[in-house]
Amino acid sequence: MADVVVDTNVLLVAEGRHEAASEECVVSCVDRLQAIMASATVVVDDGYRVLGEYQHKLDSMGGKGVGTAFLKWLMQNQANPARVTHVRLTEVAANRFAEFPVAALEADFDPSDRKFPAISNAHAQKPPILQAVDCKWLRWWPDLAAAGIRVEFLCPDDARRFFAGKFPDETLPELP
């Protein structure tokens, strides 16, 4: 398995912390995190932004799910370059990065999500960003793909269902 960037919502779904996620989505996130722990490398930033967000959203001491297990595994392996790669991000303003791949798209992104495309773009292989249920990524993936950044939707049906509910007057975007 190759390098990956993992959006926080993948951990939250795997932990059972997203009530509206389908059972299939939970299983998909659990399976993927377990596969990553078995044989992949996770790409994070050198400023502890991703790890800090994971720790803020999950209880590494009291959590019992696969999201928490993944966080613990990541913390234990963060100094092992075979399992965790750290890339340097240049923060030019709060939650704005020189490495963000599509300057025109950056303002549309949730500030807390901007780090994920920046991390992928800062890595030589531009690893895919794993996404679970954040439906706004359905709008962003085509521009990111044009810049060489792939978004992998682990829960495409859920993401599309959430998009239809959140933006009922918009055409449902295509999947990658």
N, C-alpha and C positions, 0 to 999 in steps of 0.2 A: 504494500500500500504506500502511496506517495505522501508528500507533505500536504497539510490542510490547514485552513484558518477556520475556526469554529465560532460562530455567532453564539452569544450567551443564551439565546432562546432555545438552542438545541439542548443545552444542559438543563434548563428549566423544564422543558417538556419531558425529558428523560427522568427528571426528578418527580414528575407528577404535579408540577406547580403551574400548569396551564389547564384550567378546568374545561375549556372549550376544545382542546385538542382531542382528536379522535384516538381510539385505542390503537389503530393502525399507525398513526403518527407517533405515539409514544413508543411503540415497538420499533419503528424505524429509527428513532433517535437513540434508543437504548442499544439496538444492534450496532449502529454506526459508532457510537462512543466505545463500545466494547471492542469493536474491530480496530479502532484507532489505538486503544491501549495495548492491543496485542501486537500491532505491527506497523504503526504509522508514526510520522513526526508531525507535531503540532507547531505551527508558526505563531509566535506572539511578538509583542513589541518590547523593546529594551527599557521602556519607561514604566513598566508594570501596569499599564492601563487595562489590558485584557485580564490579567490575573487579578488585579484589584477589583474589577467589575464582577468577575466570577465570585470572588470572596464576599463582595457586598451583597450579591443576590442569593447566595447559597450559604447554608450553615454547615461549614466543614466539620464541626464538632458534633452536631446533632442530626444532620441529614443522613438518611439511610438509603437513598436511591442511587441510581447509576450516575446521575448528574454530579452528586457529591463525590462518589467514588472516582469519577473522572477528574474532578478538581483536586482531590487528594493525590491521585496518580501524577497529575501535572506538577503539583508542588514538589513532590518527591523526585521528579525527573527533570526539573527545570535546568539543572546544571549538566544534564546529559545531552550533548548535541545530537546524538542518534535518535532522541525521542522528542526534544524540544529545541526549536531554533528561534533565536531572538534576532529581530531585525530592528535597525535604527529608524525611528521616525523623527522628522523635523517638524515640531509644532510651531507654526508661524503665528497662530492666535489660538485662543481657547478652542479645543476640538477642531482645529483646522491644520491640515498637514501638507507639507510640500509634496509628499509622495502620493497624495490623492490623485487617482488616475484620470478623472474627467472634471476639470476645473468648473465647467458650466453646470455640472450636476451636484457639486458639493453643497450648495445652499439648500437644495431640496432634501438632503439627507438629514435624518435626526442626528444632532450633534454626537450622541453617544455611539452611533453606528459608523461614523466616518472613519474610525480607526481600522475597521475590518478591510475595506478596499485599499486603504493606505498600506496596511501590513502586507497584503497580497502583492501589491505593486512594488513594494520595497524589496521583495524576495526575488532572486534571479529566475526562479521557475514559475512565478506568479501562481501559487497554489490556489485551488478553488476555495471559495467561501461556502461553508455548509450553513444552510438556512433552514429553519423549521417552519415557523408559522407567521413571521412578520410579513404581512401581505404587501407592504410598500415596496419590498424588493422586487415584486413583479413589475413595477414601473421602471426600476433602475437597471435590471440585469441586461437589457439590450445595449445600453450605452457602455456599461462596464465590459460586456463581451467585446464590443468594438475596440475597447482599449486593451484587450487581452486578459481581462479578469473574468473568470467563470464563476457563476453562482450555481450551486447545486441545491435544489429544493428537495429536502428529505420528506416533506409532507405536501406535495403539490396540490392535492385535493383540498386539504385544510387551508392552505394559503389562498387558493382561489375562492373558497367559501367565505373566508374572512374578508377578502377584497370585495366580493359582491355585497356583503353586509355593510361594510364600512363606506363604500363608494357606489351606492346603488344606481346612480345616474351615469356611471362610466362603463365603457365597454371592458369586458373582462380581458386582461392582457394574456397574451400567449405565454406558454412555458418555454424554457430553453430546450 
